[in-house]
Every structure is written in C-alpha cells, then in structure tokens.
Amino acid sequence: MDYQNSTQLYIRPAINIGVRQQQRRHKLVFPGGVALWRRTGWILLLLIPFVLLINTFLVSSLQNVDKSIEEVNIKRYELIDQKIGLLAKRAGMLAPAHIENTASAKLSLYLPVKRQVGHFNRRTGTFNYL
C-alpha cells in the first residue's frame, strides 16, 4: 500500500468579488493612550455641569449688580433734581423783597421811613432824626 502524506495546507479557492472591508492604513494614535482619554472624558462629563452652574450664578449676580447700579443712578438723578429745586427755593427766600414781606407779615417789622428813626444828642438834649 502506497500512502502519500501531504505536508502542505489545503486552501479552498475563493472567488474575488471585489467587496472588501476597508481598513485604516494609519491607526489613530492618542497621546497617553485610550484609557487616559476615557478617564479625561468622564472627568469632563462631571465637571462641565458644575462649571455651567457656576457660570449661571455669576451671570445672575452680575445682572443683579447692574440692576442695582441703574436704580442708584435713577435715585441720584432724582436727588439732583430735588437739590436744584431746593436751591431755587432758597434763592427766592433770600431775595430782599421776600425777606421784607416775611418780616412784615410774621414779625411786624417794617423798613423805617424818613424821620422815623432818630437818636438823642446829650449835649444839646435834642433828637436828631435820620
């Protein structure tokens, strides 16, 4: 009996149909490795909401400060207008005609007329009228 043992592998012939899975020629390389970038992604996923919350709080605070500044400016302009009105009223009260009218009405004081005010001269014993 003649028995021939082949030491070669048998490969089944396949038909080349032209559809192949495309492979990357250059693999994407992450510096530090994929594990490092996954952990970085998780940390960022946890930190981004916290940072957004802080940002929202700061924006809200700044808006409140801006609103307070506007209210103070409005009050300041109202006080400036009130000051101008009071200065005008004071100028009117210090006018000589107003002083004379107020003194005559409330204190019964009047401006002297000619020959109403005089002083006594001791040497001659007479009154000198101004």
DRENVEXMI-221563 format. One record per residue: residue number from 1; residue in one letter; x, y, z of N, C-alpha, C in turn. Coordinates in steps of 0.05 Angstrom, whole numbers, m for minus. Each point is the difference from the previous one (the first is absolute). Layout:
<dokols>
+-----+------+--------+--------+--------+--------+--------+--------+--------+--------+--------+
|  nr | rest |    n.X |    n.Y |    n.Z |   ca.X |   ca.Y |   ca.Z |    c.X |    c.Y |    c.Z |
+-----+------+--------+--------+--------+--------+--------+--------+--------+--------+--------+
| NUM |    A |      X |      Y |      Z |      X |      Y |      Z |      X |      Y |      Z |
...
+-----+------+--------+--------+--------+--------+--------+--------+--------+--------+--------+
</dokols>
This chain:
<dokols>
+-----+------+--------+--------+--------+--------+--------+--------+--------+--------+--------+
|  nr | rest |    n.X |    n.Y |    n.Z |   ca.X |   ca.Y |   ca.Z |    c.X |    c.Y |    c.Z |
+-----+------+--------+--------+--------+--------+--------+--------+--------+--------+--------+
|   1 |    M |     16 |    m23 |      0 |    m16 |     23 |      0 |     18 |     25 |      0 |
|   2 |    D |     m7 |     15 |    m18 |     15 |     24 |     m4 |    m17 |     23 |     12 |
|   3 |    Y |     10 |     13 |     19 |    m15 |     21 |     13 |     17 |     25 |     m2 |
|   4 |    Q |    m11 |     23 |    m10 |     15 |     24 |     m3 |    m12 |     21 |     19 |
|   5 |    N |     16 |      9 |     17 |     m9 |     20 |     19 |     10 |     27 |     m9 |
|   6 |    S |    m18 |     18 |     m3 |      7 |     27 |     m9 |      5 |     18 |     24 |
|   7 |    T |     21 |     14 |     m2 |      7 |     18 |     23 |     m9 |     29 |     m6 |
|   8 |    Q |    m12 |      4 |    m22 |     m9 |     27 |     m7 |    m29 |      4 |      9 |
|   9 |    L |     m6 |     25 |      6 |    m27 |      7 |      9 |    m18 |      2 |    m25 |
|  10 |    Y |    m24 |     m8 |      5 |    m19 |      2 |    m22 |    m16 |     25 |      4 |
|  11 |    I |     m1 |     18 |    m20 |    m16 |     25 |      1 |    m21 |     m2 |    m21 |
|  12 |    R |    m23 |      5 |      8 |    m23 |     m1 |    m17 |      0 |     24 |    m18 |
|  13 |    P |     m4 |     m3 |    m25 |      0 |     23 |    m18 |    m25 |     17 |      5 |
|  14 |    A |      4 |     27 |      0 |    m22 |     19 |      4 |     m2 |     18 |    m24 |
|  15 |    I |    m24 |      8 |     m5 |     m4 |     18 |    m23 |      3 |     29 |     10 |
|  16 |    N |     15 |     16 |    m13 |      4 |     28 |      7 |    m23 |     16 |    m11 |
|  17 |    I |    m18 |      9 |     18 |    m23 |     15 |    m10 |      4 |     30 |      2 |
|  18 |    G |     22 |      9 |     11 |      6 |     29 |      1 |    m11 |     15 |     23 |
|  19 |    V |    m14 |    m12 |     19 |    m11 |     14 |     23 |     18 |     m7 |     23 |
|  20 |    R |     13 |     19 |     10 |     18 |     m5 |     23 |     m6 |     20 |     22 |
|  21 |    Q |      6 |     m7 |     23 |     m3 |     18 |     23 |     24 |     19 |     m1 |
|  22 |    Q |     m6 |     26 |      1 |     22 |     19 |     m1 |     14 |      2 |     27 |
|  23 |    Q |     25 |      0 |     m1 |     16 |      2 |     24 |     16 |     26 |     m1 |
|  24 |    R |      4 |     11 |     23 |     15 |     25 |      2 |     30 |     m7 |     m5 |
|  25 |    R |     11 |     17 |    m15 |     29 |     m4 |     m5 |     16 |      9 |     24 |
|  26 |    H |     m9 |     23 |     11 |     14 |     11 |     23 |    m20 |      0 |     23 |
|  27 |    K |      6 |    m13 |     21 |    m18 |     m1 |     23 |      3 |     27 |     15 |
|  28 |    L |    m23 |      9 |     12 |     m1 |     24 |     15 |     14 |     m5 |     27 |
|  29 |    V |     20 |     16 |      5 |     16 |     m4 |     24 |     m6 |     23 |     19 |
|  30 |    F |     m9 |     m6 |     25 |     m5 |     19 |     20 |     25 |      3 |     18 |
|  31 |    P |     10 |     24 |      5 |     23 |      2 |     18 |     m9 |     m7 |     28 |
|  32 |    G |     14 |    m18 |     13 |     m7 |     m8 |     27 |    m17 |    m25 |     m1 |
|  33 |    G |    m11 |     m8 |    m22 |    m15 |    m24 |     m1 |    m30 |      5 |      2 |
|  34 |    V |    m16 |    m20 |     m8 |    m29 |      3 |     m1 |    m11 |      1 |     28 |
|  35 |    A |     12 |    m15 |     19 |    m10 |     m1 |     27 |      1 |     28 |     13 |
|  36 |    L |     22 |     14 |     m5 |      3 |     27 |     12 |    m21 |     19 |    m11 |
|  37 |    W |     m6 |     m2 |    m26 |    m20 |     18 |    m12 |    m28 |     m8 |      9 |
|  38 |    R |     m5 |    m25 |      5 |    m27 |     m8 |     10 |     m4 |     12 |     28 |
|  39 |    R |     20 |     m2 |     17 |     m3 |     12 |     27 |     m2 |     30 |     m2 |
|  40 |    T |     15 |     13 |    m18 |     m3 |     29 |     m3 |    m28 |      7 |     m9 |
|  41 |    G |    m12 |    m16 |    m18 |    m27 |      5 |     m9 |    m20 |     m2 |     23 |
|  42 |    W |      3 |    m20 |     17 |    m18 |     m3 |     23 |      3 |     24 |     19 |
|  43 |    I |     24 |      8 |      5 |      5 |     23 |     18 |    m13 |     25 |    m12 |
|  44 |    L |      4 |      4 |    m26 |    m13 |     23 |    m13 |    m30 |     m1 |      1 |
|  45 |    L |    m11 |    m24 |     m3 |    m29 |     m4 |      1 |    m11 |      7 |     27 |
|  46 |    L |     16 |     m4 |     21 |     m8 |      8 |     27 |      5 |     29 |      6 |
|  47 |    L |     21 |     12 |    m12 |      7 |     27 |      6 |    m16 |     21 |    m15 |
|  48 |    I |     m8 |     m6 |    m24 |    m14 |     19 |    m17 |    m26 |     10 |     13 |
|  49 |    P |    m17 |    m17 |     11 |    m24 |     11 |     13 |      7 |     18 |     24 |
|  50 |    F |     20 |     m7 |     15 |      9 |     16 |     23 |      9 |     27 |    m10 |
|  51 |    V |     16 |      2 |    m21 |     10 |     25 |    m11 |    m24 |     16 |    m11 |
|  52 |    L |    m19 |    m13 |    m13 |    m23 |     15 |    m10 |    m17 |     11 |     22 |
|  53 |    L |     m2 |    m14 |     22 |    m15 |      9 |     24 |     14 |     25 |     11 |
|  54 |    I |     26 |     m1 |      3 |     15 |     24 |     10 |     m4 |     23 |    m19 |
|  55 |    N |      2 |     m5 |    m26 |     m4 |     21 |    m20 |    m27 |     13 |      2 |
|  56 |    T |    m21 |    m16 |      3 |    m27 |     10 |      3 |     m2 |     17 |     25 |
|  57 |    F |     11 |     m8 |     22 |      0 |     15 |     25 |     14 |     27 |     m4 |
|  58 |    L |     23 |      0 |    m13 |     15 |     25 |     m4 |    m15 |     19 |    m18 |
|  59 |    V |    m12 |    m10 |    m21 |    m15 |     17 |    m18 |    m24 |     12 |     15 |
|  60 |    S |    m14 |    m16 |     16 |    m22 |     10 |     15 |      8 |     22 |     20 |
|  61 |    S |     23 |     m4 |     13 |     10 |     20 |     19 |      7 |     25 |    m14 |
|  62 |    L |     13 |     m1 |    m23 |      7 |     24 |    m15 |    m25 |     15 |    m10 |
|  63 |    Q |    m21 |    m15 |     m8 |    m24 |     14 |     m8 |    m13 |     14 |     24 |
|  64 |    N |      1 |    m12 |     24 |    m11 |     13 |     23 |     16 |     25 |      7 |
|  65 |    V |     26 |     m1 |     m3 |     17 |     24 |      6 |     m7 |     21 |    m21 |
|  66 |    D |     m2 |     m7 |    m25 |     m7 |     20 |    m20 |    m27 |     13 |      6 |
|  67 |    K |    m20 |    m16 |      8 |    m26 |     11 |      6 |      2 |     19 |     24 |
|  68 |    S |     16 |     m7 |     20 |      3 |     17 |     24 |     13 |     26 |     m8 |
|  69 |    I |     20 |     m1 |    m18 |     14 |     25 |     m9 |    m20 |     18 |    m14 |
|  70 |    E |    m17 |    m12 |    m17 |    m20 |     16 |    m14 |    m19 |     14 |     19 |
|  71 |    E |     m9 |    m15 |     21 |    m19 |     11 |     20 |     14 |     23 |     15 |
|  72 |    V |     25 |     m4 |      7 |     15 |     21 |     15 |      3 |     25 |    m18 |
|  73 |    N |      6 |     m4 |    m25 |      3 |     23 |    m19 |    m27 |     15 |     m3 |
|  74 |    I |    m22 |    m15 |     m1 |    m26 |     13 |     m2 |     m6 |     17 |     25 |
|  75 |    K |      6 |    m12 |     23 |     m5 |     15 |     26 |     19 |     24 |      1 |
|  76 |    R |     24 |     m3 |    m10 |     20 |     22 |      1 |    m10 |     24 |    m17 |
|  77 |    Y |    m11 |     m6 |    m24 |    m10 |     21 |    m17 |    m25 |     13 |     12 |
|  78 |    E |    m16 |    m15 |     14 |    m23 |     11 |     14 |      9 |     19 |     22 |
|  79 |    L |     21 |     m8 |     15 |     10 |     17 |     21 |     13 |     26 |    m11 |
|  80 |    I |     13 |     m3 |    m23 |     12 |     24 |    m13 |    m22 |     20 |     m8 |
|  81 |    D |    m22 |    m11 |    m11 |    m22 |     18 |     m8 |    m12 |     13 |     25 |
|  82 |    Q |     m3 |    m16 |     22 |    m11 |     11 |     24 |     19 |     22 |     12 |
|  83 |    K |     26 |     m4 |     m2 |     19 |     20 |      9 |     m2 |     26 |    m15 |
|  84 |    I |     m3 |     m3 |    m27 |     m3 |     24 |    m16 |    m25 |     16 |      8 |
|  85 |    G |    m22 |    m15 |      5 |    m24 |     13 |      9 |      3 |     14 |     26 |
|  86 |    L |     14 |    m13 |     19 |      4 |     12 |     26 |     18 |     24 |     m1 |
|  87 |    L |     20 |     m1 |    m17 |     18 |     24 |     m4 |    m16 |     23 |    m11 |
|  88 |    A |    m18 |     m5 |    m19 |    m16 |     21 |    m11 |    m19 |     12 |     21 |
|  89 |    K |    m11 |    m18 |     17 |    m18 |     10 |     21 |     16 |     17 |     20 |
|  90 |    R |     24 |     m9 |      6 |     17 |     15 |     19 |      7 |     27 |    m11 |
|  91 |    A |      7 |      1 |    m26 |      6 |     26 |    m13 |    m24 |     19 |      1 |
|  92 |    G |    m24 |    m12 |     m3 |    m24 |     17 |      1 |     m4 |     10 |     29 |
|  93 |    M |      6 |    m17 |     20 |     m4 |      9 |     28 |     21 |     20 |      9 |
|  94 |    L |     23 |      0 |    m12 |     21 |     20 |      7 |     m2 |     26 |    m15 |
|  95 |    A |    m20 |      2 |    m18 |     m4 |     25 |    m15 |     m9 |     21 |     20 |
|  96 |    P |     10 |     25 |     m3 |     m8 |     21 |     18 |    m30 |      5 |      2 |
|  97 |    A |    m13 |     m1 |    m22 |    m29 |      5 |      0 |    m15 |    m22 |     17 |
|  98 |    H |      9 |    m25 |     m3 |    m13 |    m21 |     16 |      6 |      3 |     30 |
|  99 |    I |     24 |      7 |      6 |      7 |      4 |     28 |    m17 |     23 |     13 |
| 100 |    E |     m3 |     22 |    m15 |    m17 |     22 |     10 |    m29 |     m9 |      4 |
| 101 |    N |    m11 |    m15 |    m19 |    m28 |     m9 |      2 |     m3 |    m19 |     23 |
| 102 |    T |     18 |    m19 |      4 |     m2 |    m19 |     22 |      3 |     14 |     27 |
| 103 |    A |     20 |     18 |      2 |      4 |     15 |     25 |    m25 |     17 |      7 |
| 104 |    S |    m12 |     12 |    m19 |    m24 |     17 |      6 |    m24 |    m18 |      7 |
| 105 |    A |     m2 |    m23 |    m13 |    m24 |    m17 |      5 |      3 |    m15 |     26 |
| 106 |    K |     23 |    m11 |      6 |      2 |    m17 |     24 |     10 |     15 |     25 |
| 107 |    L |     17 |     19 |     m4 |     12 |     14 |     23 |     m8 |     29 |      4 |
| 108 |    S |    m16 |      9 |    m19 |     m9 |     28 |      0 |     24 |     20 |      0 |
| 109 |    L |     20 |     m7 |    m16 |     23 |     18 |     m3 |     m2 |     13 |    m28 |
| 110 |    Y |      5 |     26 |     m1 |     m2 |     15 |    m24 |     25 |     16 |     m4 |
| 111 |    L |      6 |      8 |    m25 |     23 |     17 |     m5 |     m7 |     28 |     11 |
| 112 |    P |     19 |     12 |     11 |     m5 |     28 |     11 |     m3 |     20 |    m24 |
| 113 |    V |    m17 |     19 |      6 |     m4 |     22 |    m20 |     16 |     24 |     10 |
| 114 |    K |      0 |     20 |    m16 |     15 |     25 |      8 |    m12 |     12 |     25 |
| 115 |    R |     18 |      8 |     17 |     m7 |     13 |     25 |    m14 |    m18 |     20 |
| 116 |    Q |      3 |    m26 |     m4 |    m12 |    m19 |     19 |     20 |     m8 |     21 |
| 117 |    V |     26 |     m3 |     m8 |     20 |     m9 |     19 |     18 |     24 |      7 |
| 118 |    G |      5 |      3 |     25 |     17 |     22 |      9 |     16 |     m8 |     24 |
| 119 |    H |     20 |     16 |      6 |     15 |     m6 |     24 |      2 |     26 |     17 |
| 120 |    F |      3 |     m4 |     25 |      0 |     23 |     19 |     28 |     11 |      2 |
| 121 |    N |      3 |     26 |     m3 |     25 |     13 |      3 |      1 |     11 |     28 |
| 122 |    R |     19 |     m9 |     17 |      1 |      8 |     29 |     10 |     28 |      4 |
| 123 |    R |     17 |      9 |    m17 |     11 |     26 |      3 |    m22 |     22 |     m3 |
| 124 |    T |    m15 |     m5 |    m22 |    m20 |     21 |     m5 |    m27 |     m8 |     13 |
| 125 |    G |     m3 |    m25 |      6 |    m25 |     m9 |     12 |    m23 |     m2 |    m21 |
| 126 |    T |      7 |     m5 |    m25 |    m20 |     m2 |    m21 |      2 |    m27 |    m14 |
| 127 |    F |    m20 |     m5 |    m16 |      0 |    m24 |    m17 |      9 |      8 |    m28 |
| 128 |    N |     18 |    m16 |    m11 |      8 |      3 |    m28 |    m14 |    m23 |    m16 |
| 129 |    Y |    m16 |      7 |    m19 |    m14 |    m20 |    m16 |     15 |     m6 |    m25 |
| 130 |    L |      1 |    m25 |     m8 |     13 |     m8 |    m24 |    m19 |     m2 |    m23 |
+-----+------+--------+--------+--------+--------+--------+--------+--------+--------+--------+
</dokols>
